[in-house]
Amino acid sequence: MTFMFLLAIGTFGQKSKSIATKQKNKEMVTEVNNYVNFHGAPVKGKILMVASSPGVSKQTGWPIGFWAAELTHPLRVFQEAGYDVELVSTEGGKLEMDGYSNPTDASGYSAHDVISLGYLQQESFRKMLESTKKLTEVDVKNYDAIFLVGGQGPMYTFRGNKELEKLFVSFYEADKPSAAVCHSTTLLLEAKKTNGDLLVKGKTWTGFADAEEEFADNAVGMKIQPYRIETEARKIPETTFKVAAPFSSYAIADGHLITGQQQNSGAAAAELVVKQLQ
C-alpha cells in the first residue's frame, strides 16, 4: 500500500511537472500584430503637421528651424498606419532643420538617425520641405488630427502665436487628437480654449525637461534657450507637468491632448494619435 501511495505521488508529481512545463511554454509565446499600410492601399485620413519657419536664435545666433526626428519619426508612424500627411509652417515657404538634427551634419550629433536619413533620400520629402503653406491657409475639417513638430524654432515662433493657438484649440475642441512634442509644447504655456481657460487646465502633459536643457547647455557651453518649458509649466496652477528620465521616449495622452517629452518621443506620441484615430 505504501508503494502504491508513493507511486501515486510520483505520477501526480510528473503530471504537475508536465502541466507546469506546458504552462511555462504557453507563457513564452508572444505575438505582435500591427497594421502596416501596403503600397497602393487607400489612405485612412489626413493628419496636419506644423513646423516652425526658419529663423535665427537670439540666444546663440544660430540658424534655427525644426528638429528632423520630430518630423520624420512621427511621419513614418502616420504613413505606415495609412494616413496622408500635410506639412505647414508658421510663415509658409521653405523649411530648414536644426543643424544638429540633420543626420548628414558634420557634427555627427544625429548620425544615428537613419529614419531622417532615409527620408532625405526621397524626392517627395525634399519637396515637402521646399514649399509649405502658412498655417492660416488650412481648414480644420479637412484633417483628422494635428501634430506640432518641435525644434529650436518653436521657442520663438510658437509661444504667443495666436494663429497657431487658434488652430490647435480648434482641433482640440473638435475632439480630434491634438499633439505636440519637445519644444513645440511651449504653445501650451499660453493656449486658451474658447471659454478662456488654459487648454492645459486639469491636464497632465509633458515637454522638454529642465534636465535636458541643462545637458544641452553644458554640452555647448552656453545657454541655448531663452526660457525653459518645464520651469514655466510648473508655475501654472491646476495643471500637472511630468517628465521622465532625460532623453527617454515618453509621451502622455490626456483625453485628446497628446504630448511628447523630446526628440526621442515623437514616434510614441504619434502612436498615441493613431490609437485614438482607430
C-alpha positions, 0 to 999 in steps of 0.5 A, a space after each residue: 500500500 505504501 508503494 502504491 501511495 508513493 507511486 501515486 505521488 510520483 505520477 501526480 508529481 510528473 503530471 504537475 511537472 508536465 502541466 507546469 512545463 506546458 504552462 511555462 511554454 504557453 507563457 513564452 509565446 508572444 505575438 505582435 500584430 500591427 497594421 502596416 499600410 501596403 503600397 497602393 492601399 487607400 489612405 485612412 485620413 489626413 493628419 496636419 503637421 506644423 513646423 516652425 519657419 526658419 529663423 535665427 536664435 537670439 540666444 546663440 545666433 544660430 540658424 534655427 528651424 525644426 528638429 528632423 526626428 520630430 518630423 520624420 519619426 512621427 511621419 513614418 508612424 502616420 504613413 505606415 498606419 495609412 494616413 496622408 500627411 500635410 506639412 505647414 509652417 508658421 510663415 509658409 515657404 521653405 523649411 530648414 532643420 536644426 543643424 544638429 538634427 540633420 543626420 548628414 551634419 558634420 557634427 555627427 550629433 544625429 548620425 544615428 538617425 537613419 529614419 531622417 536619413 532615409 527620408 532625405 533620400 526621397 524626392 517627395 520629402 525634399 519637396 515637402 520641405 521646399 514649399 509649405 503653406 502658412 498655417 492660416 491657409 488650412 481648414 480644420 475639417 479637412 484633417 483628422 488630427 494635428 501634430 506640432 513638430 518641435 525644434 529650436 524654432 518653436 521657442 520663438 515662433 510658437 509661444 504667443 502665436 495666436 494663429 497657431 493657438 487658434 488652430 490647435 484649440 480648434 482641433 482640440 475642441 473638435 475632439 480630434 487628437 491634438 499633439 505636440 512634442 519637445 519644444 513645440 509644447 511651449 504653445 501650451 504655456 499660453 493656449 486658451 480654449 474658447 471659454 478662456 481657460 488654459 487648454 492645459 487646465 486639469 491636464 497632465 502633459 509633458 515637454 522638454 525637461 529642465 534636465 535636458 536643457 541643462 545637458 544641452 547647455 553644458 554640452 555647448 557651453 552656453 545657454 541655448 534657450 531663452 526660457 525653459 518649458 518645464 520651469 514655466 509649466 510648473 508655475 501654472 496652477 491646476 495643471 500637472 507637468 511630468 517628465 521622465 528620465 532625460 532623453 527617454 521616449 515618453 509621451 502622455 495622452 490626456 483625453 485628446 491632448 497628446 504630448 511628447 517629452 523630446 526628440 526621442 518621443 515623437 514616434 510614441 506620441 504619434 502612436 498615441 494619435 493613431 490609437 485614438 484615430 482607430 
